[in-house]
Amino acid sequence: MNLDDIVSGKDTRTTVMIRNIPIKYSDDTLQIELKEFEGKYDCIYMPFDYENNGNKGYAFINLKSPYHVLL
């Protein structure tokens, strides 16, 4: 991802992946960690691993604007 492309408007992607999330984090715990982004995203997807009774260690977040990626 080239940050200059985001600033210039060439890159308009808004979905980012967060990796290495602790297995025992819930959706609520992740939202607390993302408090500074409150109001800047419209969707969080964190898949659940039923075998290990926790998440799979990653999540996707769809931000409302490509400029929020810069934060």
PQR file with spaces between the fields and no chain letter, atoms N, CA, C, O and H, PARSE charges and radii, in Angstrom:
ATOM       1  N    MET     1       0.840   -1.162    0.000 -0.4000 1.5000
ATOM       2  CA   MET     1       0.000    0.000    0.000 -0.0000 2.0000
ATOM       3  C    MET     1       0.895    1.239    0.000  0.5500 1.7000
ATOM       4  O    MET     1       1.772    1.387    0.850 -0.5500 1.4000
ATOM       5  N    ASN     2       0.662    2.102   -0.945 -0.4000 1.5000
ATOM       6  CA   ASN     2       1.438    3.329   -1.071 -0.0000 2.0000
ATOM       7  C    ASN     2       0.622    4.487   -0.495  0.5500 1.7000
ATOM       8  O    ASN     2      -0.427    4.839   -1.034 -0.5500 1.4000
ATOM       9  H    ASN     2      -0.051    1.981   -1.636  0.4000 1.0000
ATOM      10  N    LEU     3       1.097    5.069    0.586 -0.4000 1.5000
ATOM      11  CA   LEU     3       0.356    6.136    1.257 -0.0000 2.0000
ATOM      12  C    LEU     3       0.217    7.374    0.386  0.5500 1.7000
ATOM      13  O    LEU     3      -0.775    8.095    0.489 -0.5500 1.4000
ATOM      14  H    LEU     3       1.949    4.783    1.024  0.4000 1.0000
ATOM      15  N    ASP     4       1.194    7.627   -0.466 -0.4000 1.5000
ATOM      16  CA   ASP     4       1.105    8.772   -1.380 -0.0000 2.0000
ATOM      17  C    ASP     4      -0.064    8.612   -2.352  0.5500 1.7000
ATOM      18  O    ASP     4      -0.711    9.593   -2.717 -0.5500 1.4000
ATOM      19  H    ASP     4       2.000    7.042   -0.550  0.4000 1.0000
ATOM      20  N    ASP     5      -0.333    7.373   -2.770 -0.4000 1.5000
ATOM      21  CA   ASP     5      -1.470    7.121   -3.662 -0.0000 2.0000
ATOM      22  C    ASP     5      -2.795    7.393   -2.959  0.5500 1.7000
ATOM      23  O    ASP     5      -3.751    7.851   -3.586 -0.5500 1.4000
ATOM      24  H    ASP     5       0.192    6.576   -2.473  0.4000 1.0000
ATOM      25  N    ILE     6      -2.854    7.116   -1.671 -0.4000 1.5000
ATOM      26  CA   ILE     6      -4.070    7.402   -0.912 -0.0000 2.0000
ATOM      27  C    ILE     6      -4.280    8.910   -0.819  0.5500 1.7000
ATOM      28  O    ILE     6      -5.385    9.408   -1.038 -0.5500 1.4000
ATOM      29  H    ILE     6      -2.077    6.745   -1.162  0.4000 1.0000
ATOM      30  N    VAL     7      -3.219    9.625   -0.494 -0.4000 1.5000
ATOM      31  CA   VAL     7      -3.300   11.082   -0.361 -0.0000 2.0000
ATOM      32  C    VAL     7      -3.717   11.731   -1.679  0.5500 1.7000
ATOM      33  O    VAL     7      -4.512   12.672   -1.687 -0.5500 1.4000
ATOM      34  H    VAL     7      -2.321    9.221   -0.316  0.4000 1.0000
ATOM      35  N    SER     8      -3.178   11.225   -2.800 -0.4000 1.5000
ATOM      36  CA   SER     8      -3.489   11.816   -4.103 -0.0000 2.0000
ATOM      37  C    SER     8      -4.846   11.366   -4.647  0.5500 1.7000
ATOM      38  O    SER     8      -5.339   11.935   -5.621 -0.5500 1.4000
ATOM      39  H    SER     8      -2.533   10.461   -2.794  0.4000 1.0000
ATOM      40  N    GLY     9      -5.454   10.349   -4.027 -0.4000 1.5000
ATOM      41  CA   GLY     9      -6.755    9.866   -4.479 -0.0000 2.0000
ATOM      42  C    GLY     9      -6.691    8.747   -5.496  0.5500 1.7000
ATOM      43  O    GLY     9      -7.730    8.305   -5.987 -0.5500 1.4000
ATOM      44  H    GLY     9      -5.054    9.886   -3.235  0.4000 1.0000
ATOM      45  N    LYS    10      -5.488    8.272   -5.829 -0.4000 1.5000
ATOM      46  CA   LYS    10      -5.343    7.168   -6.782 -0.0000 2.0000
ATOM      47  C    LYS    10      -5.789    5.841   -6.181  0.5500 1.7000
ATOM      48  O    LYS    10      -6.348    4.995   -6.880 -0.5500 1.4000
ATOM      49  H    LYS    10      -4.644    8.630   -5.431  0.4000 1.0000
ATOM      50  N    ASP    11      -5.545    5.657   -4.894 -0.4000 1.5000
ATOM      51  CA   ASP    11      -5.906    4.412   -4.201 -0.0000 2.0000
ATOM      52  C    ASP    11      -7.121    4.695   -3.326  0.5500 1.7000
ATOM      53  O    ASP    11      -7.041    5.473   -2.374 -0.5500 1.4000
ATOM      54  H    ASP    11      -5.091    6.344   -4.326  0.4000 1.0000
ATOM      55  N    THR    12      -8.230    4.071   -3.645 -0.4000 1.5000
ATOM      56  CA   THR    12      -9.472    4.332   -2.916 -0.0000 2.0000
ATOM      57  C    THR    12      -9.953    3.131   -2.094  0.5500 1.7000
ATOM      58  O    THR    12     -11.114    3.072   -1.690 -0.5500 1.4000
ATOM      59  H    THR    12      -8.296    3.440   -4.417  0.4000 1.0000
ATOM      60  N    ARG    13      -9.056    2.185   -1.855 -0.4000 1.5000
ATOM      61  CA   ARG    13      -9.453    1.015   -1.057 -0.0000 2.0000
ATOM      62  C    ARG    13      -9.762    1.441    0.374  0.5500 1.7000
ATOM      63  O    ARG    13      -9.114    2.331    0.923 -0.5500 1.4000
ATOM      64  H    ARG    13      -8.113    2.233   -2.184  0.4000 1.0000
ATOM      65  N    THR    14     -10.754    0.796    0.965 -0.4000 1.5000
ATOM      66  CA   THR    14     -11.158    1.152    2.328 -0.0000 2.0000
ATOM      67  C    THR    14     -11.128   -0.029    3.292  0.5500 1.7000
ATOM      68  O    THR    14     -11.292    0.164    4.496 -0.5500 1.4000
ATOM      69  H    THR    14     -11.281    0.073    0.519  0.4000 1.0000
ATOM      70  N    THR    15     -10.925   -1.233    2.799 -0.4000 1.5000
ATOM      71  CA   THR    15     -10.910   -2.400    3.674 -0.0000 2.0000
ATOM      72  C    THR    15      -9.471   -2.752    4.038  0.5500 1.7000
ATOM      73  O    THR    15      -8.607   -2.871    3.169 -0.5500 1.4000
ATOM      74  H    THR    15     -10.792   -1.391    1.821  0.4000 1.0000
ATOM      75  N    VAL    16      -9.231   -2.915    5.330 -0.4000 1.5000
ATOM      76  CA   VAL    16      -7.902   -3.286    5.810 -0.0000 2.0000
ATOM      77  C    VAL    16      -8.002   -4.560    6.644  0.5500 1.7000
ATOM      78  O    VAL    16      -9.052   -4.879    7.201 -0.5500 1.4000
ATOM      79  H    VAL    16      -9.933   -2.819    6.036  0.4000 1.0000
ATOM      80  N    MET    17      -6.903   -5.267    6.712 -0.4000 1.5000
ATOM      81  CA   MET    17      -6.828   -6.490    7.507 -0.0000 2.0000
ATOM      82  C    MET    17      -5.945   -6.215    8.715  0.5500 1.7000
ATOM      83  O    MET    17      -4.863   -5.640    8.597 -0.5500 1.4000
ATOM      84  H    MET    17      -6.050   -5.008    6.259  0.4000 1.0000
ATOM      85  N    ILE    18      -6.425   -6.636    9.872 -0.4000 1.5000
ATOM      86  CA   ILE    18      -5.625   -6.568   11.095 -0.0000 2.0000
ATOM      87  C    ILE    18      -5.210   -7.994   11.414  0.5500 1.7000
ATOM      88  O    ILE    18      -6.048   -8.894   11.464 -0.5500 1.4000
ATOM      89  H    ILE    18      -7.304   -7.103    9.968  0.4000 1.0000
ATOM      90  N    ARG    19      -3.922   -8.196   11.630 -0.4000 1.5000
ATOM      91  CA   ARG    19      -3.404   -9.535   11.909 -0.0000 2.0000
ATOM      92  C    ARG    19      -2.875   -9.618   13.327  0.5500 1.7000
ATOM      93  O    ARG    19      -2.699   -8.605   14.005 -0.5500 1.4000
ATOM      94  H    ARG    19      -3.242   -7.464   11.590  0.4000 1.0000
ATOM      95  N    ASN    20      -2.626  -10.839   13.759 -0.4000 1.5000
ATOM      96  CA   ASN    20      -2.045  -11.143   15.069 -0.0000 2.0000
ATOM      97  C    ASN    20      -2.923  -10.669   16.228  0.5500 1.7000
ATOM      98  O    ASN    20      -2.415  -10.173   17.233 -0.5500 1.4000
ATOM      99  H    ASN    20      -2.768  -11.661   13.208  0.4000 1.0000
ATOM     100  N    ILE    21      -4.226  -10.821   16.086 -0.4000 1.5000
ATOM     101  CA   ILE    21      -5.155  -10.510   17.164 -0.0000 2.0000
ATOM     102  C    ILE    21      -5.113  -11.661   18.157  0.5500 1.7000
ATOM     103  O    ILE    21      -5.190  -12.820   17.749 -0.5500 1.4000
ATOM     104  H    ILE    21      -4.639  -11.224   15.270  0.4000 1.0000
ATOM     105  N    PRO    22      -4.993  -11.375   19.448 -0.5600 1.5000
ATOM     106  CA   PRO    22      -5.003  -12.462   20.430  0.2800 2.0000
ATOM     107  C    PRO    22      -6.259  -13.336   20.282  0.5500 1.7000
ATOM     108  O    PRO    22      -7.363  -12.822   20.101 -0.5500 1.4000
ATOM     109  N    ILE    23      -6.079  -14.630   20.361 -0.4000 1.5000
ATOM     110  CA   ILE    23      -7.141  -15.607   20.106 -0.0000 2.0000
ATOM     111  C    ILE    23      -8.376  -15.385   20.983  0.5500 1.7000
ATOM     112  O    ILE    23      -9.496  -15.615   20.528 -0.5500 1.4000
ATOM     113  H    ILE    23      -5.182  -15.048   20.508  0.4000 1.0000
ATOM     114  N    LYS    24      -8.197  -14.958   22.189 -0.4000 1.5000
ATOM     115  CA   LYS    24      -9.326  -14.821   23.113 -0.0000 2.0000
ATOM     116  C    LYS    24     -10.061  -13.482   23.003  0.5500 1.7000
ATOM     117  O    LYS    24     -11.007  -13.239   23.752 -0.5500 1.4000
ATOM     118  H    LYS    24      -7.287  -14.772   22.558  0.4000 1.0000
ATOM     119  N    TYR    25      -9.635  -12.604   22.071 -0.4000 1.5000
ATOM     120  CA   TYR    25     -10.354  -11.339   21.859 -0.0000 2.0000
ATOM     121  C    TYR    25     -11.744  -11.626   21.298  0.5500 1.7000
ATOM     122  O    TYR    25     -11.914  -12.469   20.416 -0.5500 1.4000
ATOM     123  H    TYR    25      -8.866  -12.802   21.463  0.4000 1.0000
ATOM     124  N    SER    26     -12.719  -10.919   21.819 -0.4000 1.5000
ATOM     125  CA   SER    26     -14.075  -10.982   21.278 -0.0000 2.0000
ATOM     126  C    SER    26     -14.279   -9.768   20.371  0.5500 1.7000
ATOM     127  O    SER    26     -13.403   -8.910   20.271 -0.5500 1.4000
ATOM     128  H    SER    26     -12.581  -10.235   22.535  0.4000 1.0000
ATOM     129  N    ASP    27     -15.423   -9.700   19.719 -0.4000 1.5000
ATOM     130  CA   ASP    27     -15.752   -8.524   18.906 -0.0000 2.0000
ATOM     131  C    ASP    27     -15.726   -7.260   19.766  0.5500 1.7000
ATOM     132  O    ASP    27     -15.221   -6.219   19.347 -0.5500 1.4000
ATOM     133  H    ASP    27     -16.135  -10.397   19.800  0.4000 1.0000
ATOM     134  N    ASP    28     -16.278   -7.370   20.968 -0.4000 1.5000
ATOM     135  CA   ASP    28     -16.324   -6.211   21.867 -0.0000 2.0000
ATOM     136  C    ASP    28     -14.922   -5.754   22.269  0.5500 1.7000
ATOM     137  O    ASP    28     -14.652   -4.554   22.315 -0.5500 1.4000
ATOM     138  H    ASP    28     -16.689   -8.216   21.309  0.4000 1.0000
ATOM     139  N    THR    29     -14.038   -6.693   22.556 -0.4000 1.5000
ATOM     140  CA   THR    29     -12.666   -6.354   22.933 -0.0000 2.0000
ATOM     141  C    THR    29     -11.956   -5.652   21.786  0.5500 1.7000
ATOM     142  O    THR    29     -11.232   -4.680   22.001 -0.5500 1.4000
ATOM     143  H    THR    29     -14.258   -7.667   22.519  0.4000 1.0000
ATOM     144  N    LEU    30     -12.159   -6.140   20.572 -0.4000 1.5000
ATOM     145  CA   LEU    30     -11.532   -5.516   19.407 -0.0000 2.0000
ATOM     146  C    LEU    30     -12.062   -4.095   19.212  0.5500 1.7000
ATOM     147  O    LEU    30     -11.297   -3.187   18.886 -0.5500 1.4000
ATOM     148  H    LEU    30     -12.747   -6.930   20.397  0.4000 1.0000
ATOM     149  N    GLN    31     -13.355   -3.903   19.408 -0.4000 1.5000
ATOM     150  CA   GLN    31     -13.930   -2.568   19.255 -0.0000 2.0000
ATOM     151  C    GLN    31     -13.379   -1.601   20.302  0.5500 1.7000
ATOM     152  O    GLN    31     -13.218   -0.413   20.022 -0.5500 1.4000
ATOM     153  H    GLN    31     -13.976   -4.641   19.673  0.4000 1.0000
ATOM     154  N    ILE    32     -13.093   -2.095   21.494 -0.4000 1.5000
ATOM     155  CA   ILE    32     -12.469   -1.247   22.519 -0.0000 2.0000
ATOM     156  C    ILE    32     -11.073   -0.837   22.065  0.5500 1.7000
ATOM     157  O    ILE    32     -10.680    0.317   22.235 -0.5500 1.4000
ATOM     158  H    ILE    32     -13.224   -3.060   21.722  0.4000 1.0000
ATOM     159  N    GLU    33     -10.320   -1.773   21.488 -0.4000 1.5000
ATOM     160  CA   GLU    33      -8.979   -1.469   20.985 -0.0000 2.0000
ATOM     161  C    GLU    33      -9.023   -0.450   19.842  0.5500 1.7000
ATOM     162  O    GLU    33      -8.073    0.306   19.640 -0.5500 1.4000
ATOM     163  H    GLU    33     -10.638   -2.711   21.349  0.4000 1.0000
ATOM     164  N    LEU    34     -10.126   -0.437   19.103 -0.4000 1.5000
ATOM     165  CA   LEU    34     -10.267    0.453   17.950 -0.0000 2.0000
ATOM     166  C    LEU    34     -11.048    1.724   18.296  0.5500 1.7000
ATOM     167  O    LEU    34     -11.600    2.374   17.408 -0.5500 1.4000
ATOM     168  H    LEU    34     -10.898   -1.051   19.267  0.4000 1.0000
ATOM     169  N    LYS    35     -11.095    2.074   19.572 -0.4000 1.5000
ATOM     170  CA   LYS    35     -11.880    3.216   20.039 -0.0000 2.0000
ATOM     171  C    LYS    35     -11.545    4.504   19.281  0.5500 1.7000
ATOM     172  O    LYS    35     -12.440    5.302   19.003 -0.5500 1.4000
ATOM     173  H    LYS    35     -10.647    1.545   20.293  0.4000 1.0000
ATOM     174  N    GLU    36     -10.273    4.715   18.945 -0.4000 1.5000
ATOM     175  CA   GLU    36      -9.884    5.934   18.229 -0.0000 2.0000
ATOM     176  C    GLU    36     -10.466    5.988   16.815  0.5500 1.7000
ATOM     177  O    GLU    36     -10.498    7.056   16.203 -0.5500 1.4000
ATOM     178  H    GLU    36      -9.546    4.067   19.171  0.4000 1.0000
ATOM     179  N    PHE    37     -10.924    4.851   16.293 -0.4000 1.5000
ATOM     180  CA   PHE    37     -11.539    4.793   14.974 -0.0000 2.0000
ATOM     181  C    PHE    37     -13.067    4.809   15.039  0.5500 1.7000
ATOM     182  O    PHE    37     -13.728    4.642   14.015 -0.5500 1.4000
ATOM     183  H    PHE    37     -10.898    3.984   16.791  0.4000 1.0000
ATOM     184  N    GLU    38     -13.624    5.004   16.211 -0.4000 1.5000
ATOM     185  CA   GLU    38     -15.075    4.996   16.375 -0.0000 2.0000
ATOM     186  C    GLU    38     -15.705    6.027   15.434  0.5500 1.7000
ATOM     187  O    GLU    38     -15.299    7.189   15.405 -0.5500 1.4000
ATOM     188  H    GLU    38     -13.086    5.139   17.044  0.4000 1.0000
ATOM     189  N    GLY    39     -16.694    5.585   14.675 -0.4000 1.5000
ATOM     190  CA   GLY    39     -17.351    6.449   13.708 -0.0000 2.0000
ATOM     191  C    GLY    39     -16.651    6.508   12.363  0.5500 1.7000
ATOM     192  O    GLY    39     -17.171    7.106   11.420 -0.5500 1.4000
ATOM     193  H    GLY    39     -17.024    4.641   14.699  0.4000 1.0000
ATOM     194  N    LYS    40     -15.478    5.895   12.260 -0.4000 1.5000
ATOM     195  CA   LYS    40     -14.709    5.927   11.017 -0.0000 2.0000
ATOM     196  C    LYS    40     -14.811    4.618   10.231  0.5500 1.7000
ATOM     197  O    LYS    40     -14.273    4.519    9.128 -0.5500 1.4000
ATOM     198  H    LYS    40     -15.055    5.410   13.026  0.4000 1.0000
ATOM     199  N    TYR    41     -15.491    3.620   10.784 -0.4000 1.5000
ATOM     200  CA   TYR    41     -15.679    2.361   10.075 -0.0000 2.0000
ATOM     201  C    TYR    41     -17.145    1.964   10.142  0.5500 1.7000
ATOM     202  O    TYR    41     -17.884    2.401   11.025 -0.5500 1.4000
ATOM     203  H    TYR    41     -15.928    3.701   11.680  0.4000 1.0000
ATOM     204  N    ASP    42     -17.552    1.130    9.198 -0.4000 1.5000
ATOM     205  CA   ASP    42     -18.943    0.698    9.180 -0.0000 2.0000
ATOM     206  C    ASP    42     -19.108   -0.811    9.309  0.5500 1.7000
ATOM     207  O    ASP    42     -20.231   -1.302    9.426 -0.5500 1.4000
ATOM     208  H    ASP    42     -16.952    0.774    8.481  0.4000 1.0000
ATOM     209  N    CYS    43     -18.002   -1.554    9.289 -0.4000 1.5000
ATOM     210  CA   CYS    43     -18.107   -3.008    9.383 -0.0000 2.0000
ATOM     211  C    CYS    43     -16.813   -3.608    9.910  0.5500 1.7000
ATOM     212  O    CYS    43     -15.718   -3.219    9.503 -0.5500 1.4000
ATOM     213  H    CYS    43     -17.090   -1.155    9.194  0.4000 1.0000
ATOM     214  N    ILE    44     -16.958   -4.568   10.827 -0.4000 1.5000
ATOM     215  CA   ILE    44     -15.827   -5.369   11.297 -0.0000 2.0000
ATOM     216  C    ILE    44     -16.207   -6.827   11.104  0.5500 1.7000
ATOM     217  O    ILE    44     -17.297   -7.250   11.490 -0.5500 1.4000
ATOM     218  H    ILE    44     -17.848   -4.885   11.158  0.4000 1.0000
ATOM     219  N    TYR    45     -15.305   -7.592   10.506 -0.4000 1.5000
ATOM     220  CA   TYR    45     -15.509   -9.035   10.370 -0.0000 2.0000
ATOM     221  C    TYR    45     -14.316   -9.735   10.991  0.5500 1.7000
ATOM     222  O    TYR    45     -13.190   -9.616   10.508 -0.5500 1.4000
ATOM     223  H    TYR    45     -14.420   -7.249   10.192  0.4000 1.0000
ATOM     224  N    MET    46     -14.573  -10.471   12.073 -0.4000 1.5000
ATOM     225  CA   MET    46     -13.531  -11.247   12.734 -0.0000 2.0000
ATOM     226  C    MET    46     -14.049  -12.686   12.833  0.5500 1.7000
ATOM     227  O    MET    46     -14.910  -12.977   13.663 -0.5500 1.4000
ATOM     228  H    MET    46     -15.488  -10.567   12.466  0.4000 1.0000
ATOM     229  N    PRO    47     -13.529  -13.587   11.991 -0.5600 1.5000
ATOM     230  CA   PRO    47     -14.044  -14.959   11.995  0.2800 2.0000
ATOM     231  C    PRO    47     -13.755  -15.685   13.312  0.5500 1.7000
ATOM     232  O    PRO    47     -12.744  -15.440   13.970 -0.5500 1.4000
ATOM     233  N    PHE    48     -14.662  -16.576   13.671 -0.4000 1.5000
ATOM     234  CA   PHE    48     -14.578  -17.322   14.920 -0.0000 2.0000
ATOM     235  C    PHE    48     -14.132  -18.749   14.633  0.5500 1.7000
ATOM     236  O    PHE    48     -14.602  -19.369   13.680 -0.5500 1.4000
ATOM     237  H    PHE    48     -15.484  -16.775   13.137  0.4000 1.0000
ATOM     238  N    ASP    49     -13.231  -19.266   15.449 -0.4000 1.5000
ATOM     239  CA   ASP    49     -12.732  -20.641   15.337 -0.0000 2.0000
ATOM     240  C    ASP    49     -13.415  -21.477   16.415  0.5500 1.7000
ATOM     241  O    ASP    49     -13.062  -21.393   17.591 -0.5500 1.4000
ATOM     242  H    ASP    49     -12.849  -18.762   16.223  0.4000 1.0000
ATOM     243  N    TYR    50     -14.382  -22.273   16.014 -0.4000 1.5000
ATOM     244  CA   TYR    50     -15.168  -23.045   16.977 -0.0000 2.0000
ATOM     245  C    TYR    50     -14.364  -24.174   17.626  0.5500 1.7000
ATOM     246  O    TYR    50     -14.685  -24.587   18.741 -0.5500 1.4000
ATOM     247  H    TYR    50     -14.669  -22.341   15.059  0.4000 1.0000
ATOM     248  N    GLU    51     -13.345  -24.672   16.966 -0.4000 1.5000
ATOM     249  CA   GLU    51     -12.516  -25.732   17.548 -0.0000 2.0000
ATOM     250  C    GLU    51     -11.722  -25.223   18.753  0.5500 1.7000
ATOM     251  O    GLU    51     -11.583  -25.923   19.755 -0.5500 1.4000
ATOM     252  H    GLU    51     -13.085  -24.336   16.060  0.4000 1.0000
ATOM     253  N    ASN    52     -11.204  -24.002   18.644 -0.4000 1.5000
ATOM     254  CA   ASN    52     -10.386  -23.436   19.720 -0.0000 2.0000
ATOM     255  C    ASN    52     -11.146  -22.447   20.596  0.5500 1.7000
ATOM     256  O    ASN    52     -10.582  -21.868   21.524 -0.5500 1.4000
ATOM     257  H    ASN    52     -11.316  -23.434   17.829  0.4000 1.0000
ATOM     258  N    ASN    53     -12.427  -22.259   20.294 -0.4000 1.5000
ATOM     259  CA   ASN    53     -13.287  -21.357   21.061 -0.0000 2.0000
ATOM     260  C    ASN    53     -12.699  -19.943   21.164  0.5500 1.7000
ATOM     261  O    ASN    53     -12.648  -19.353   22.243 -0.5500 1.4000
ATOM     262  H    ASN    53     -12.885  -22.730   19.540  0.4000 1.0000
ATOM     263  N    GLY    54     -12.264  -19.425   20.035 -0.4000 1.5000
ATOM     264  CA   GLY    54     -11.723  -18.066   19.965 -0.0000 2.0000
ATOM     265  C    GLY    54     -11.721  -17.592   18.522  0.5500 1.7000
ATOM     266  O    GLY    54     -12.210  -18.288   17.632 -0.5500 1.4000
ATOM     267  H    GLY    54     -12.305  -19.904   19.158  0.4000 1.0000
ATOM     268  N    ASN    55     -11.177  -16.422   18.295 -0.4000 1.5000
ATOM     269  CA   ASN    55     -11.124  -15.925   16.914 -0.0000 2.0000
ATOM     270  C    ASN    55      -9.954  -16.574   16.174  0.5500 1.7000
ATOM     271  O    ASN    55      -9.167  -17.309   16.771 -0.5500 1.4000
ATOM     272  H    ASN    55     -10.780  -15.856   19.018  0.4000 1.0000
ATOM     273  N    LYS    56      -9.847  -16.305   14.892 -0.4000 1.5000
ATOM     274  CA   LYS    56      -8.793  -16.914   14.071 -0.0000 2.0000
ATOM     275  C    LYS    56      -7.526  -16.067   13.994  0.5500 1.7000
ATOM     276  O    LYS    56      -6.594  -16.417   13.270 -0.5500 1.4000
ATOM     277  H    LYS    56     -10.486  -15.708   14.407  0.4000 1.0000
ATOM     278  N    GLY    57      -7.481  -14.957   14.733 -0.4000 1.5000
ATOM     279  CA   GLY    57      -6.263  -14.158   14.796 -0.0000 2.0000
ATOM     280  C    GLY    57      -6.188  -13.016   13.806  0.5500 1.7000
ATOM     281  O    GLY    57      -5.168  -12.332   13.722 -0.5500 1.4000
ATOM     282  H    GLY    57      -8.238  -14.673   15.321  0.4000 1.0000
ATOM     283  N    TYR    58      -7.261  -12.801   13.050 -0.4000 1.5000
ATOM     284  CA   TYR    58      -7.272  -11.691   12.114 -0.0000 2.0000
ATOM     285  C    TYR    58      -8.689  -11.136   11.990  0.5500 1.7000
ATOM     286  O    TYR    58      -9.664  -11.779   12.379 -0.5500 1.4000
ATOM     287  H    TYR    58      -8.089  -13.357   13.117  0.4000 1.0000
ATOM     288  N    ALA    59      -8.775   -9.937   11.442 -0.4000 1.5000
ATOM     289  CA   ALA    59     -10.073   -9.309   11.216 -0.0000 2.0000
ATOM     290  C    ALA    59      -9.972   -8.373   10.025  0.5500 1.7000
ATOM     291  O    ALA    59      -8.892   -7.889    9.684 -0.5500 1.4000
ATOM     292  H    ALA    59      -7.983   -9.415   11.126  0.4000 1.0000
ATOM     293  N    PHE    60     -11.110   -8.129    9.400 -0.4000 1.5000
ATOM     294  CA   PHE    60     -11.200   -7.153    8.321 -0.0000 2.0000
ATOM     295  C    PHE    60     -12.063   -5.995    8.810  0.5500 1.7000
ATOM     296  O    PHE    60     -13.097   -6.197    9.447 -0.5500 1.4000
ATOM     297  H    PHE    60     -11.987   -8.522    9.676  0.4000 1.0000
ATOM     298  N    ILE    61     -11.623   -4.788    8.502 -0.4000 1.5000
ATOM     299  CA   ILE    61     -12.360   -3.591    8.888 -0.0000 2.0000
ATOM     300  C    ILE    61     -12.575   -2.749    7.643  0.5500 1.7000
ATOM     301  O    ILE    61     -11.633   -2.453    6.908 -0.5500 1.4000
ATOM     302  H    ILE    61     -10.783   -4.623    7.984  0.4000 1.0000
ATOM     303  N    ASN    62     -13.824   -2.368    7.415 -0.4000 1.5000
ATOM     304  CA   ASN    62     -14.131   -1.495    6.294 -0.0000 2.0000
ATOM     305  C    ASN    62     -14.286   -0.069    6.813  0.5500 1.7000
ATOM     306  O    ASN    62     -15.223    0.243    7.548 -0.5500 1.4000
ATOM     307  H    ASN    62     -14.589   -2.608    8.012  0.4000 1.0000
ATOM     308  N    LEU    63     -13.354    0.783    6.416 -0.4000 1.5000
ATOM     309  CA   LEU    63     -13.370    2.181    6.827 -0.0000 2.0000
ATOM     310  C    LEU    63     -14.285    2.977    5.898  0.5500 1.7000
ATOM     311  O    LEU    63     -14.486    2.597    4.744 -0.5500 1.4000
ATOM     312  H    LEU    63     -12.594    0.530    5.819  0.4000 1.0000
ATOM     313  N    LYS    64     -14.831    4.067    6.396 -0.4000 1.5000
ATOM     314  CA   LYS    64     -15.770    4.863    5.621 -0.0000 2.0000
ATOM     315  C    LYS    64     -15.082    5.694    4.538  0.5500 1.7000
ATOM     316  O    LYS    64     -15.721    6.085    3.562 -0.5500 1.4000
ATOM     317  H    LYS    64     -14.668    4.376    7.333  0.4000 1.0000
ATOM     318  N    SER    65     -13.798    5.964    4.701 -0.4000 1.5000
ATOM     319  CA   SER    65     -13.065    6.770    3.730 -0.0000 2.0000
ATOM     320  C    SER    65     -11.652    6.217    3.587  0.5500 1.7000
ATOM     321  O    SER    65     -11.070    5.741    4.561 -0.5500 1.4000
ATOM     322  H    SER    65     -13.279    5.647    5.494  0.4000 1.0000
ATOM     323  N    PRO    66     -11.099    6.278    2.380 -0.5600 1.5000
ATOM     324  CA   PRO    66      -9.713    5.826    2.225  0.2800 2.0000
ATOM     325  C    PRO    66      -8.732    6.655    3.061  0.5500 1.7000
ATOM     326  O    PRO    66      -7.657    6.169    3.413 -0.5500 1.4000
ATOM     327  N    TYR    67      -9.089    7.881    3.374 -0.4000 1.5000
ATOM     328  CA   TYR    67      -8.198    8.740    4.169 -0.0000 2.0000
ATOM     329  C    TYR    67      -8.076    8.253    5.609  0.5500 1.7000
ATOM     330  O    TYR    67      -7.101    8.582    6.286 -0.5500 1.4000
ATOM     331  H    TYR    67      -9.962    8.276    3.089  0.4000 1.0000
ATOM     332  N    HIS    68      -9.050    7.471    6.092 -0.4000 1.5000
ATOM     333  CA   HIS    68      -8.956    6.915    7.441 -0.0000 2.0000
ATOM     334  C    HIS    68      -7.858    5.858    7.529  0.5500 1.7000
ATOM     335  O    HIS    68      -7.368    5.568    8.620 -0.5500 1.4000
ATOM     336  H    HIS    68      -9.841    7.203    5.542  0.4000 1.0000
ATOM     337  N    VAL    69      -7.467    5.282    6.396 -0.4000 1.5000
ATOM     338  CA   VAL    69      -6.362    4.306    6.371 -0.0000 2.0000
ATOM     339  C    VAL    69      -5.078    4.984    6.831  0.5500 1.7000
ATOM     340  O    VAL    69      -4.228    4.344    7.451 -0.5500 1.4000
ATOM     341  H    VAL    69      -7.865    5.518    5.509  0.4000 1.0000
ATOM     342  N    LEU    70      -4.930    6.249    6.540 -0.4000 1.5000
ATOM     343  CA   LEU    70      -3.724    6.977    6.917 -0.0000 2.0000
ATOM     344  C    LEU    70      -3.566    7.090    8.424  0.5500 1.7000
ATOM     345  O    LEU    70      -2.453    7.252    8.922 -0.5500 1.4000
ATOM     346  H    LEU    70      -5.621    6.770    6.037  0.4000 1.0000
ATOM     347  N    LEU    71      -4.673    7.005    9.152 -0.4000 1.5000
ATOM     348  CA   LEU    71      -4.608    7.107   10.615 -0.0000 2.0000
ATOM     349  C    LEU    71      -3.961    5.886   11.209  0.5500 1.7000
ATOM     350  O    LEU    71      -3.819    5.794   12.428 -0.5500 1.4000
ATOM     351  H    LEU    71      -5.578    6.873    8.747  0.4000 1.0000
